[in-house]
Amino acid sequence: MAGKIVIDMERCKGCGLCITVCPRKNIAVSSESNKSGYFPAQAKNVGCTACTQCAIVCPEGSIEVILEEPQRMRIVATVAKKDTPHLVEEKR
């Protein structure tokens, strides 16, 4: 089974946590900055096993991991949408 990492380059702040936890060293720092001036993480997508460690550790929720199985593809970890209900309510 192969995986694919999709990083929202504009949401990523380049903290490097995903780079640290990737067992296949499949993520690197981009050579170009995003609109906010950060150098975001960039997926190489070579040998990804879809372990989802990068998506779990991402504080910005900017990583989506897709598991590519023969006959189908399925999303394993995805970015939280703004309208998704939260378990903890925010104080206003």
PyMOL commands that set and color helices and strands:
alter all, ss='L'
color gray80, all
select helices_A, chain A and resi 17-21+53-57
alter helices_A, ss='H'
color red, helices_A
select strands_A, chain A and resi 2-7+27-29+41-43+63-69+72-77
alter strands_A, ss='S'
color yellow, strands_A
deselect
rebuild
show_as cartoon
